[in-house]
Amino acid sequence: MIRHIVLWRLHEMADGRTRHENALIIKARLETLKEKIKGLTFIEVGIGSSQSEQSSDISLYSVFESNEALEEYQNHPDHTNLKLFLNKVRSERRVIDYETL
């Protein structure tokens, strides 16, 4: 199994919307991918409530059956379109992928 975790910080205002409005859009769009990506076994998207300088605004925790499934996710058209949106509204991104048994 491959764990894929991403944390984003969003701009206060971007693409004509507030940080929270954009976080809701990201959450909804990520959650639809569960039904579209073979090998994506789990997805959880959280919108942060902390407002500290160290906190992130939105998190993604997902589990894939294999590296091939993660690659399919990365290249899926819906994910590619979401990345274009994220590039406009995010100020920072952190990611980690790791394998578990």
PAZAPA-4460 file (N, C-alpha, C; in steps of 0.05 Angstrom, whole numbers, plus 32768, in hexadecimal, padded with zeros to 4 digits):
% residues 101
    n_x    n_y    n_z   ca_x   ca_y   ca_z    c_x    c_y    c_z   seq   type   mol
   8011   7FE8   8000   8000   8000   8000   8012   8019   8000     1      M     A
   8008   802D   7FF2   8016   8047   7FF1   8005   805C   7FFE     2      I     A
   8011   8069   8012   8004   8080   801F   800D   8099   8011     3      R     A
   7FFA   80AA   800B   7FFF   80C4   7FFD   7FF2   80DA   800E     4      H     A
   8003   80EB   8019   7FFA   8100   802B   8003   811B   8020     5      I     A
   7FF0   812E   801F   7FF6   8148   8015   7FEA   815D   8028     6      V     A
   7FF9   8172   802D   7FF0   8189   803D   7FF3   81A2   802C     7      L     A
   7FDE   81B3   802B   7FDF   81CC   801C   7FD9   81E3   802E     8      W     A
   7FE6   81F9   8028   7FDF   8213   8033   7FD3   8223   801B     9      R     A
   7FBD   8230   8020   7FB0   823E   800A   7FB3   825C   800E    10      L     A
   7FB1   826B   7FF7   7FB1   8288   7FF8   7F97   8291   8006    11      H     A
   7F98   82A7   8014   7F81   82B2   8021   7F6A   82B6   800D    12      E     A
   7F70   82C2   7FF6   7F5D   82C6   7FE0   7F6B   82BC   7FC7    13      M     A
   7F5C   82AD   7FB7   7F68   82A4   7F9D   7F51   829B   7F8B    14      A     A
   7F54   82A0   7F72   7F40   8298   7F5E   7F24   82A2   7F64    15      D     A
   7F23   82BA   7F71   7F0A   82C6   7F78   7EFC   82BB   7F90    16      G     A
   7F09   82AA   7FA0   7EFD   829D   7FB7   7F0F   829F   7FCF    17      R     A
   7F03   829B   7FE7   7F12   829B   8000   7F21   8280   8002    18      T     A
   7F34   8280   8015   7F43   8267   801C   7F2F   8250   8022    19      R     A
   7F1C   8256   8033   7F09   8240   803B   7EF8   8237   8023    20      H     A
   7EEF   8249   8012   7EE0   8241   7FFB   7EF0   822F   7FE8    21      E     A
   7F09   8236   7FE4   7F1B   8226   7FD3   7F21   820B   7FE0    22      N     A
   7F24   820A   7FFB   7F28   81F1   8009   7F10   81DE   8005    23      A     A
   7EF8   81E9   8006   7EE0   81D8   8001   7EDF   81CD   7FE5    24      L     A
   7EE7   81DD   7FD2   7EE8   81D4   7FB6   7EFD   81BD   7FB3    25      I     A
   7F14   81C1   7FBE   7F29   81AD   7FBD   7F20   8193   7FCA    26      I     A
   7F14   8195   7FE1   7F0A   817D   7FEF   7EF6   816E   7FDE    27      K     A
   7EE3   817C   7FD3   7ECE   816F   7FC3   7EDA   8161   7FAA    28      A     A
   7EEC   816F   7F9D   7EF8   8164   7F85   7F0A   814C   7F8B    29      R     A
   7F19   814D   7FA0   7F2A   8136   7FA8   7F19   811E   7FAF    30      L     A
   7F04   8122   7FBE   7EF3   810C   7FC7   7EE6   80FD   7FAF    31      E     A
   7EE1   810B   7F99   7ED4   80FD   7F82   7EE8   80EA   7F75    32      T     A
   7F02   80ED   7F79   7F15   80DC   7F6C   7F14   80BF   7F77    33      L     A
   7F0A   80BB   7F8F   7F08   80A0   7F9A   7EFA   808D   7F88    34      K     A
   7EE5   8096   7F7B   7ED5   8085   7F6A   7EE0   8083   7F4E    35      E     A
   7EF4   8093   7F47   7EFF   8094   7F2C   7F1A   8086   7F29    36      K     A
   7F28   8082   7F3E   7F44   8078   7F3D   7F45   805B   7F47    37      I     A
   7F4A   8049   7F35   7F4D   802D   7F3E   7F66   802B   7F4F    38      K     A
   7F64   801E   7F66   7F7B   801B   7F77   7F7D   8030   7F8D    39      G     A
   7F6C   8045   7F8C   7F6A   8058   7FA2   7F57   804C   7FB6    40      L     A
   7F62   8043   7FCC   7F51   8034   7FDF   7F46   8045   7FF6    41      T     A
   7F52   805C   7FFB   7F48   806D   8011   7F51   808A   800B    42      F     A
   7F3F   809C   8011   7F45   80B9   800F   7F37   80C8   8025    43      I     A
   7F46   80D9   8032   7F3B   80EB   8046   7F46   8107   8042    44      E     A
   7F34   811A   8040   7F3D   8136   803C   7F33   8146   8054    45      V     A
   7F45   8155   8061   7F3E   8165   8078   7F43   8182   8073    46      G     A
   7F31   8193   807D   7F35   81B0   807C   7F3D   81B8   8098    47      I     A
   7F55   81C5   809A   7F60   81CC   80B4   7F50   81E2   80C2    48      G     A
   7F50   81E0   80DC   7F42   81F4   80ED   7F56   8206   80FC    49      S     A
   7F6F   81FE   80FD   7F83   820E   810A   7F8C   8225   80F8    50      S     A
   7F91   823B   8104   7F9A   8253   80F5   7FB6   825B   80FB    51      Q     A
   7FC6   8249   8106   7FE2   8250   810D   7FF3   8252   80F4    52      S     A
   800B   825E   80F7   801D   8261   80E1   8027   8246   80D7    53      E     A
   8027   8232   80E8   8032   8218   80E1   801D   8206   80D5    54      Q     A
   8003   820D   80D6   7FEE   81FB   80CD   7FEA   81FC   80AF    55      S     A
   7FDE   81E6   80A5   7FD6   81E4   8089   7FB8   81E9   8088    56      S     A
   7FAF   81EF   8070   7F93   81F5   806C   7F83   81DC   8064    57      D     A
   7F8F   81CA   8056   7F81   81B2   804C   7F95   819B   804B    58      I     A
   7F8B   8183   8051   7F9C   816B   8051   7F8F   8155   8040    59      S     A
   7FA0   8145   8035   7F97   812D   8026   7FA5   8115   8031    60      L     A
   7F97   8101   8039   7FA2   80E8   8041   7F95   80D3   802F    61      Y     A
   7FA5   80C5   8020   7F9A   80B1   800D   7FAC   8098   800D    62      S     A
   7F9F   8082   8006   7FAD   8068   8005   7FA8   805B   7FEA    63      V     A
   7FBE   8051   7FDE   7FBC   8045   7FC4   7FC7   8028   7FC6    64      F     A
   7FBC   8017   7FB5   7FC4   7FFB   7FB5   7FE1   7FF7   7FAC    65      E     A
   7FEB   800A   7F9B   8006   8007   7F90   8010   8022   7F86    66      S     A
   802A   8022   7F7F   8035   803A   7F72   8028   803F   7F57    67      N     A
   8020   802A   7F4A   8012   802E   7F30   7FF7   803B   7F34    68      E     A
   7FE9   8035   7F49   7FD0   8042   7F4E   7FD4   8060   7F55    69      A     A
   7FE9   8065   7F64   7FF0   8081   7F6B   7FF7   8090   7F51    70      L     A
   8005   8084   7F3F   800C   8090   7F26   7FF3   8095   7F15    71      E     A
   7FE0   8082   7F15   7FC7   8086   7F07   7FB8   809F   7F12    72      E     A
   7FB8   80A1   7F2C   7FAB   80B8   7F39   7FB9   80D2   7F31    73      Y     A
   7FD3   80D2   7F31   7FE2   80EA   7F2A   7FDD   80F3   7F0E    74      Q     A
   7FD7   80E0   7EFC   7FD3   80E7   7EDF   7FB6   80E7   7ED7    75      N     A
   7FA4   80E2   7EE9   7F87   80E2   7EE2   7F7F   80FE   7EDA    76      H     A
   7F6F   8102   7EC5   7F67   811C   7EBC   7F5A   812E   7ED1    77      P     A
   7F49   8122   7EE2   7F3D   8132   7EF7   7F51   813C   7F0C    78      D     A
   7F65   812B   7F11   7F7A   8134   7F24   7F8C   8149   7F17    79      H     A
   7F92   8145   7EFD   7FA2   8159   7EEF   7F94   8174   7EEF    80      T     A
   7F7A   8175   7EEA   7F6A   818E   7EEA   7F6A   819A   7F06    81      N     A
   7F68   8189   7F1B   7F69   8193   7F36   7F84   81A0   7F3C    82      L     A
   7F99   8194   7F33   7FB4   819F   7F38   7FB6   81BB   7F2C    83      K     A
   7FAA   81C0   7F15   7FAB   81DA   7F09   7F9D   81EE   7F1B    84      L     A
   7F86   81E6   7F26   7F77   81F8   7F39   7F88   81FC   7F52    85      F     A
   7F94   81E7   7F5D   7FA4   81E9   7F75   7FBC   81FC   7F71    86      L     A
   7FC8   81FB   7F5A   7FDF   820D   7F55   7FD7   822A   7F56    87      N     A
   7FBE   8230   7F51   7FB5   824C   7F53   7FAE   8255   7F70    88      K     A
   7FA5   8242   7F80   7F9B   8249   7F9B   7FAD   8242   7FB2    89      V     A
   7FC2   8233   7FAD   7FD3   822B   7FC3   7FEC   823C   7FC5    90      R     A
   7FF6   823F   7FDD   800F   824D   7FE2   8025   823A   7FE9    91      S     A
   801D   8222   7FF2   8032   820E   7FFA   8026   81F2   7FF8    92      E     A
   8037   81DF   7FF3   802F   81C3   7FF1   8045   81B2   7FFC    93      R     A
   803E   819F   800D   8050   818B   8018   8044   816F   8012    94      R     A
   8055   815C   800A   804B   8142   8003   805F   812D   800E    95      V     A
   8053   8115   8014   8063   80FE   801B   8055   80E5   8010    96      I     A
   8063   80D4   8003   8059   80BA   7FFA   806B   80A5   8007    97      D     A
   805E   8090   8013   806E   807B   801F   805F   8061   801D    98      Y     A
   806E   804B   801D   8063   8030   801A   8060   8023   8035    99      E     A
   8049   8015   8039   8044   8005   8051   803C   7FE9   8048   100      T     A
   803E   7FD7   805A   8037   7FBB   8054   8019   7FB7   8059   101      L     A
***
